[in-house]
């Protein structure tokens, strides 16, 4: 659902204020849409004499909460959708709803829509109509569709012809991005598809792993560790996935990185965890500059490995969460969000695809200087085992504790000692 929101209404119980779930909805809203209206509901529960001041107090509180979000300054409307609650007689008129409708009218806008590109629709309901066929209703995410087109249901690997279409009970011959539409096909069992994607044949891929660009959600408490498992939501599916974080080489931390592309030519630095201003793992403390400031790259990526394959479009929104967190704990379960840059369709991607991804780890070794040979060279020990092939390390740089830089020149004798040239 997070893919199709143009305007969001956040409904808050005026007697309780922000709850954990309201906060999670706010987080999803910040990821998924541009505009919001806050509705303070249940104002009939406030005693009439104090109602106005209580509404004003909660409005101020909400404004403060939204101050540091993209919804800063959004409209806040107080209503009672059903005064007296579910038991109240139908004659009770709602309070403030006509004002809310006016606000929604003023906030409504025509989003820019584009009919080009492959057709992709998120189906949220599937049912059969006797004598007609099976109807799939949903929202078109991209492209357009016409009567007689073939559409593929990629999860089931079947292709069907569009027999008829309706939008809000009106037959249509064409629909495009942003439209809500019902598409009727024949000879298809609706039980096979409750929700999912349908598309232009061959346009969607089923992937076992992916590279995503990502950002941590600031309200998520705790670090994001490499090898950790998260619930990964892409489109209508949520599957378990394991993550490995990586970032540009430290020299490129501040480089502008073009959006929505991934460069396989570059070298990347492996991260034990996602780097953010508040991460303070011991590893980083060692490697930091004197100021103790964590160097955070402009962009970070993750390799996602899914426990079961998922079907999704390229560049789709990805949300990672810890949904097994106790629902009553006052904590945000959403951990990160990102964009899917590259999917891996091959089941054996670890052999066929991953070797293209150049991620290195920083390691360091320490040895001792055994003796000085002449003005330009010293003999070192305790850096290698005696069976190590020293040839691999020839030409690599070493730093001496006295400040000089040296280069490993080759082995010395049989016991793993080596010669360092100091230019």
C-alpha positions in Angstrom: 0.0 0.0 0.0 2.9 2.4 0.6 3.5 2.6 -3.1 0.1 4.3 -3.9 -0.4 7.1 -1.4 -0.9 10.7 -2.8 -2.4 12.2 0.4 -2.5 10.8 3.9 -4.9 11.3 6.7 -3.4 10.6 10.1 -6.3 10.0 12.6 -5.4 10.6 16.3 -7.6 9.9 19.3 -7.7 13.3 20.9 -7.9 11.8 24.4 -4.7 9.8 23.9 -2.5 11.7 21.4 0.2 10.0 19.5 0.4 6.2 20.0 3.2 3.9 18.9 1.2 2.9 15.8 0.4 6.5 14.9 4.1 7.2 15.0 4.8 4.2 12.7 2.1 5.5 10.3 3.9 8.9 10.3 7.2 7.2 9.5 5.6 5.4 6.5 4.0 8.7 5.5 7.4 10.4 5.4 8.8 7.6 3.2 5.7 7.2 1.0 3.9 10.5 0.4 4.2 14.3 0.2 1.1 15.6 1.9 -0.8 14.9 5.1 -3.8 16.1 7.0 -4.1 15.3 10.8 -7.5 14.5 12.1 -8.1 14.7 15.9 -11.0 12.3 16.4 -13.4 11.6 19.4 -13.8 15.2 20.5 -17.2 14.3 21.8 -15.4 12.5 24.7 -14.0 15.9 25.9 -16.3 17.7 28.4 -17.9 20.6 26.6 -16.6 23.4 28.9 -13.0 22.3 28.4 -13.3 21.0 24.9 -11.9 24.0 23.0 -8.8 24.3 25.2 -8.1 20.6 25.1 -8.3 20.6 21.3 -5.9 23.6 21.2 -3.5 21.9 23.6 -3.4 18.7 21.4 -3.1 20.8 18.2 -0.1 22.5 19.7 1.4 19.2 20.7 0.9 17.7 17.2 2.5 20.8 15.6 5.5 20.3 17.8 5.7 16.6 16.9 5.6 17.4 13.2 8.1 20.3 13.4 11.1 18.2 12.2 9.2 16.2 9.6 8.3 17.0 6.0 4.7 17.6 7.2 5.6 20.6 9.3 2.7 23.1 9.3 0.1 20.6 7.8 -3.6 21.2 8.6 -5.0 19.8 11.8 -8.8 19.3 12.0 -10.8 18.2 15.1 -13.8 16.0 14.5 -16.1 13.4 16.2 -16.9 10.9 13.4 -19.5 9.2 15.4 -20.4 11.0 18.6 -21.3 8.6 21.4 -19.4 5.8 19.8 -20.8 2.7 18.0 -23.8 2.3 20.3 -25.1 5.8 19.8 -28.3 6.3 17.8 -27.9 7.1 14.0 -29.6 10.5 14.6 -26.4 11.8 16.2 -24.7 14.1 13.7 -20.9 13.9 13.3 -19.0 17.0 14.5 -16.5 18.8 12.3 -16.7 16.4 9.3 -17.9 19.1 6.8 -14.8 21.2 7.8 -12.7 18.1 7.3 -14.2 17.7 3.8 -13.3 21.3 3.0 -9.7 20.8 4.1 -9.4 17.6 2.0 -10.7 19.5 -1.0 -8.2 22.3 -0.5 -5.4 19.7 -0.1 -6.4 17.5 -3.0 -4.2 17.9 -6.2 -3.7 16.3 -9.5 -0.5 14.3 -9.3 1.6 14.1 -12.4 0.8 10.7 -14.1 2.7 9.1 -17.0 1.1 6.4 -19.2 4.5 5.4 -20.8 6.6 2.3 -19.9 5.5 -1.2 -19.1 2.1 -1.7 -17.4 2.2 -2.6 -13.7 -0.7 -2.9 -11.4 -1.0 -3.7 -7.7 -4.0 -6.0 -7.2 -5.5 -5.8 -3.8 -8.7 -7.9 -4.4 -9.7 -10.8 -6.7 -13.1 -12.3 -7.1 -15.3 -14.1 -9.7 -18.5 -12.8 -11.3 -20.8 -15.6 -12.6 -20.9 -15.6 -16.3 -18.2 -12.9 -16.6 -14.9 -14.3 -15.3 -12.5 -13.3 -12.6 -12.1 -9.6 -11.7 -8.8 -8.2 -10.3 -9.1 -4.8 -8.7 -6.2 -2.5 -7.8 -4.2 0.5 -8.6 -2.0 1.0 -11.7 1.5 1.8 -10.6 3.0 2.5 -14.0 2.1 2.4 -17.7 -1.3 1.9 -19.1 -3.7 -1.0 -20.2 -6.3 -1.3 -22.9 -9.1 -3.8 -23.7 -7.7 -6.9 -25.4 -4.1 -6.5 -24.0 -2.3 -9.5 -22.6 -1.4 -9.2 -18.9 0.9 -11.5 -16.9 0.4 -12.7 -13.4 4.2 -13.2 -12.7 3.8 -15.0 -9.3 1.8 -17.7 -11.1 3.6 -17.4 -14.5 0.3 -17.2 -16.4 -0.7 -14.7 -19.1 -4.4 -13.7 -19.6 -6.3 -11.4 -22.0 -8.2 -8.4 -20.7 -11.8 -9.1 -21.5 -13.4 -6.0 -19.9 -12.5 -3.2 -17.5 -14.4 -0.9 -15.1 -13.6 2.2 -13.2 -16.0 3.0 -10.3 -18.8 0.9 -11.9 -18.3 2.5 -15.4 -17.0 0.4 -18.2 -13.8 1.7 -19.8 -11.5 0.7 -22.6 -8.3 2.3 -21.3 -6.7 3.0 -17.9 -3.3 4.5 -16.9 -0.9 5.1 -14.0 -2.8 6.3 -10.9 -6.2 4.8 -11.9 -8.2 2.5 -9.7 -9.5 -0.2 -12.0 -11.2 -3.6 -12.1 -9.8 -5.9 -14.9 -11.8 -8.9 -15.9 -10.1 -12.1 -17.3 -11.5 -15.6 -18.1 -10.5 -19.0 -17.0 -8.7 -17.9 -13.9 -9.3 -19.2 -10.4 -9.6 -16.1 -8.0 -8.4 -18.2 -5.1 -4.9 -18.3 -6.6 -4.4 -14.5 -6.2 -5.6 -12.5 -3.3 -3.2 -9.7 -3.8 -0.1 -9.2 -5.9 1.2 -7.7 -9.1 0.1 -8.0 -12.7 2.1 -6.6 -15.6 3.1 -6.4 -19.2 4.3 -10.0 -20.1 8.0 -10.5 -19.3 8.4 -7.1 -17.7 8.8 -8.2 -14.1 11.4 -10.4 -12.6 11.5 -12.7 -9.7 14.6 -12.2 -7.7 16.5 -14.0 -4.9 18.7 -11.1 -3.8 19.1 -7.4 -4.5 21.3 -4.4 -4.1 19.5 -1.5 -2.5 20.5 2.1 -1.6 19.1 2.8 1.9 18.7 5.2 4.7 18.1 4.3 8.4 14.9 5.5 9.9 15.9 7.9 12.7 13.3 6.7 15.2 14.6 3.1 15.1 16.5 2.3 18.2 19.6 0.3 18.0 22.2 -0.4 15.3 21.6 -2.1 11.9 24.1 -5.0 11.8 25.4 -6.8 8.8 24.1 -10.4 8.8 21.0 -9.4 10.7 17.6 -10.5 9.5 14.8 -8.0 8.8 11.2 -8.2 7.5 11.6 -6.8 4.0 8.6 -5.3 2.3 8.5 -4.8 -1.4 5.2 -4.1 -3.1 2.6 -6.4 -1.5 5.1 -8.9 -0.2 6.9 -9.0 3.1 9.6 -11.7 3.3 12.5 -12.3 5.7 15.9 -11.1 4.3 19.5 -10.9 5.5 21.5 -7.7 5.0 25.1 -6.9 4.4 26.0 -3.2 4.5 28.6 -1.5 2.5 29.7 2.1 1.6 32.0 3.9 -0.8 35.7 3.7 -0.2 36.5 6.2 2.6 38.1 8.7 0.1 34.7 8.9 -1.7 32.5 9.3 1.4 31.5 12.9 0.3 31.2 12.3 -3.4 27.8 13.0 -5.0 26.4 9.7 -6.1 23.9 9.7 -9.0 20.5 8.5 -7.8 18.9 5.2 -8.7 22.0 3.6 -10.3 24.7 1.3 -9.0 28.2 1.2 -10.4 29.7 -2.3 -10.4 33.1 -0.8 -11.5 33.8 0.8 -8.2 35.3 -0.7 -5.0 33.2 -0.6 -1.9 34.0 -0.9 1.8 32.4 -3.6 3.9 30.6 -2.4 7.0 29.8 -4.4 10.1 26.8 -2.1 10.6 25.1 0.8 8.9 27.0 4.0 9.6 25.0 6.8 11.1 25.9 9.8 13.3 24.8 7.9 16.4 26.6 4.7 15.7 29.6 4.3 18.1 30.8 0.8 17.7 34.3 0.1 19.0 35.6 -0.5 15.5 34.8 3.0 14.4 36.2 4.5 17.6 39.6 3.0 16.6 39.5 4.2 13.1 38.1 7.7 13.7 39.9 10.9 13.2 41.0 12.8 16.3 37.8 14.8 16.8 36.0 11.5 17.5 33.4 12.5 14.8 31.9 9.5 13.0 32.6 9.9 9.3 29.3 9.1 7.6 29.2 8.5 3.8 26.5 10.4 1.8 25.2 7.1 0.5 25.2 3.5 1.7 24.0 0.3 0.2 23.0 -3.2 1.3 23.0 -6.6 -0.3 19.6 -8.2 0.6 19.3 -11.9 0.5 15.7 -13.1 0.6 14.6 -16.3 2.3 12.1 -16.8 -0.5 12.1 -15.2 -4.0 10.1 -12.0 -4.5 8.6 -10.5 -7.7 8.9 -6.8 -7.9 9.7 -3.9 -10.3 13.1 -2.3 -10.4 13.6 1.0 -8.4 10.6 0.0 -6.1 10.4 1.1 -2.5 11.9 -1.2 0.0 11.1 -1.0 3.8 13.0 -3.1 6.3 11.4 -3.7 9.7 11.6 -5.8 12.9 7.9 -6.8 13.0 8.6 -9.4 15.7 9.2 -6.6 18.2 6.6 -6.6 21.0 3.7 -4.6 19.7 3.1 -3.1 23.1 6.7 -1.8 23.5 6.8 1.9 22.8 9.3 1.6 20.0 9.4 2.1 16.2 9.6 -1.3 14.4 10.6 0.2 11.0 14.3 0.2 10.6 15.3 1.4 7.1 13.9 2.3 3.7 15.5 2.3 0.4 15.3 1.8 -3.4 15.9 -1.5 -5.2 18.7 -0.8 -7.7 19.6 -4.2 -8.9 17.8 -7.6 -8.6 19.5 -11.0 -8.9 17.3 -13.5 -10.8 19.7 -16.4 -10.9 19.2 -18.8 -8.1 23.0 -19.4 -8.0 23.6 -15.6 -7.8 26.4 -16.2 -5.2 28.5 -17.8 -8.0 27.2 -16.0 -11.0 26.5 -12.5 -9.8 28.1 -11.7 -6.5 31.7 -11.9 -7.8 30.9 -8.7 -9.8 30.3 -6.8 -6.5 33.7 -5.6 -5.3 33.4 -5.2 -1.5 36.6 -5.3 0.5 37.3 -5.4 4.2 39.9 -3.3 5.9 42.4 -5.5 7.8 45.7 -4.6 9.5 48.6 -6.7 10.7 51.4 -5.7 13.2 54.9 -7.1 13.3 58.2 -6.1 14.9 61.4 -4.7 13.4 64.1 -7.3 14.2 67.2 -5.3 13.1 68.4 -2.6 10.8 70.2 -3.9 7.7 71.5 -0.6 6.2 70.3 3.0 5.7 67.4 1.9 3.4 66.3 -1.4 4.8 65.2 -3.3 7.9 64.4 -6.9 8.6 60.9 -7.6 10.2 59.3 -10.5 11.9 55.9 -11.7 13.4 53.9 -10.4 10.5 53.6 -13.7 8.6 53.6 -17.4 9.6 56.5 -19.3 8.2 54.3 -21.2 5.6 52.8 -17.9 4.3 53.6 -17.1 0.7 55.2 -13.7 1.1 55.1 -13.0 -2.6 51.5 -12.0 -2.3 52.5 -9.2 0.0 55.5 -7.9 -1.9 55.0 -4.2 -2.8 52.5 -3.5 0.0 53.2 -0.6 2.2 54.0 -0.8 5.9 54.2 2.0 8.5 57.0 2.1 11.1 56.2 3.3 14.6 59.1 5.8 14.1 57.1 7.5 11.4 58.7 6.2 8.2 56.8 4.5 5.3 58.3 1.3 4.0 57.6 -1.3 1.3 57.8 -5.1 1.7 60.6 -6.2 -0.5 60.5 -9.9 -0.1 61.1 -12.8 2.3 64.2 -13.2 4.4 65.3 -16.7 5.4 62.9 -19.6 6.0 61.1 -18.5 9.2 58.6 -16.0 7.8 60.9 -13.0 8.3 60.9 -10.3 5.6 62.8 -7.4 4.3 61.4 -3.8 4.2 62.8 -1.2 1.9 62.5 2.4 3.2 62.7 4.7 0.1 
